[in-house]
Amino acid sequence: MKVNEAAPRATATKNAVGIQYAALPYRVSGAALEILLITSRRTRRWIIPKGWPMEGHQPSMCAALEALQEAGVSGEIEKNAIGHYQYLKQFKVGVNVPCKVDIFALKVTRERKTWAERNQRERRWCSVSEAAAAVSEPQLRQLIVKFGAQMAAAVPR
């Protein structure tokens, strides 16, 4: 599925607490697989683009729209999740909510120079091992390593 870059950002659904959708942006540079990480706005941790469900959009499209808004990338998003991880979402008001994040692989075909959250985040292309070491959630780290291994196995030699 290709992302419509002109699509407006939908508002999050009201009953979205507990589930989020994320993109795992990747590209192949030469013979190396690279993963795109971004910083979170508040804590500046390295993460992948993610957000709440959006009314009228399938989960994979929500993930693709988050990647466009938060990281300025678009491309071909997988329709099925490649996995998930869980973390504790900490809101500014002191409320913590356990969240499950379904992750969709996004083959990046376009990287914008400007995007909605450019002034609020950093982005960095990393090797699989660098990306796994940079993220703090253990389940996300494992998923990045597993994805890297699956992609390496799928490349014809």
C-alpha positions in Angstrom: 0.0 0.0 0.0 1.4 3.4 -0.9 1.0 6.4 1.4 -1.0 9.3 0.0 1.3 12.1 1.1 -1.4 14.7 0.7 -3.8 12.9 3.0 -4.8 15.1 5.9 -4.0 14.0 9.4 -7.1 12.5 11.0 -8.0 13.1 14.6 -7.4 10.3 17.1 -10.4 8.2 18.1 -11.6 8.8 21.7 -11.5 5.1 22.6 -7.8 4.7 21.6 -6.2 4.3 25.0 -4.1 1.2 25.2 -3.3 0.6 21.5 -1.0 2.4 19.2 0.3 1.9 15.7 4.0 2.4 14.7 6.0 2.3 11.5 9.4 0.7 11.3 10.9 2.8 8.5 13.7 1.0 6.6 15.8 1.3 3.5 18.5 -0.7 1.8 21.7 1.3 1.3 24.1 -0.7 -0.8 24.0 -4.1 0.8 23.1 -2.8 4.3 19.7 -2.6 5.8 19.1 0.7 7.7 16.4 1.6 10.2 15.2 5.2 10.8 14.8 6.3 14.4 13.5 9.5 15.7 13.6 11.2 19.1 10.6 11.5 21.3 9.5 15.1 21.8 9.6 15.2 25.6 12.3 12.7 26.7 14.4 12.7 23.6 14.7 8.9 23.6 15.2 7.1 20.3 12.0 5.6 19.2 10.1 4.7 16.0 7.2 6.9 14.7 4.0 5.9 16.4 0.6 7.2 17.4 -3.0 6.5 18.3 -5.7 5.0 16.0 -7.3 7.5 13.7 -10.9 7.4 12.8 -11.5 6.2 9.2 -8.0 4.7 8.8 -6.7 1.1 8.9 -3.9 0.5 11.4 -1.2 0.3 8.7 -2.3 3.7 7.3 -2.2 5.2 10.8 1.4 4.0 11.1 2.3 5.4 7.7 0.7 8.8 8.5 2.6 8.9 11.8 5.9 8.3 9.9 5.1 11.1 7.5 4.2 13.6 10.3 6.9 12.6 12.9 9.8 11.6 10.6 9.0 13.1 7.2 9.2 9.8 5.4 6.8 7.9 3.2 6.8 4.8 1.1 5.3 1.3 1.0 3.7 0.2 4.2 3.0 -3.5 4.9 -0.7 -4.2 5.5 0.0 -6.7 8.3 1.9 -6.0 11.5 5.3 -7.5 11.8 5.0 -7.7 15.5 4.3 -5.6 18.6 5.8 -4.4 21.8 4.4 -3.0 25.1 5.4 0.0 27.0 4.1 2.4 29.7 3.0 5.7 28.1 3.7 8.5 30.5 1.5 11.6 30.0 2.5 15.1 31.2 -0.3 15.1 33.8 1.4 12.2 35.6 -0.9 9.4 34.3 0.7 6.2 33.1 -1.1 4.0 30.6 0.1 0.6 29.5 0.1 0.5 25.7 0.5 -2.2 23.1 2.1 -1.0 19.9 1.5 -2.9 16.6 4.4 -2.3 14.2 4.2 -2.1 10.4 7.3 -2.2 8.2 7.6 0.9 6.0 9.9 0.7 3.0 11.0 4.3 2.7 10.9 5.7 -0.9 10.8 9.4 -0.1 12.4 11.4 2.6 11.3 15.0 3.0 13.5 17.9 3.9 10.7 19.6 5.8 7.8 17.9 7.7 5.3 18.7 10.4 7.5 17.8 13.5 10.9 18.6 12.0 11.6 21.2 14.7 10.5 18.9 17.5 12.5 15.8 16.7 15.8 14.5 15.4 15.9 11.6 12.9 18.8 9.2 12.3 19.4 6.3 9.9 21.1 3.4 11.8 22.3 -0.1 11.1 20.1 -2.8 12.6 22.5 -3.3 15.5 22.8 0.5 16.2 19.0 0.9 16.1 18.5 -2.1 18.5 21.1 -0.6 20.9 19.6 2.9 20.7 16.0 2.0 21.7 15.1 1.5 25.3 12.2 -0.9 25.1 13.5 -4.5 25.2 10.6 -5.9 23.0 11.2 -3.3 20.4 14.9 -4.1 20.4 14.2 -7.8 19.8 11.7 -7.0 17.0 14.3 -4.8 15.2 16.9 -7.6 15.4 14.4 -10.2 14.2 13.3 -7.9 11.3 16.9 -7.4 10.3 17.5 -11.1 10.3 14.4 -11.8 8.2 15.3 -9.1 5.7 18.9 -10.4 5.4 17.5 -14.0 4.8 15.1 -12.7 2.1 17.9 -11.0 0.1 19.0 -13.2 -2.8 22.8 -13.8 -2.8 
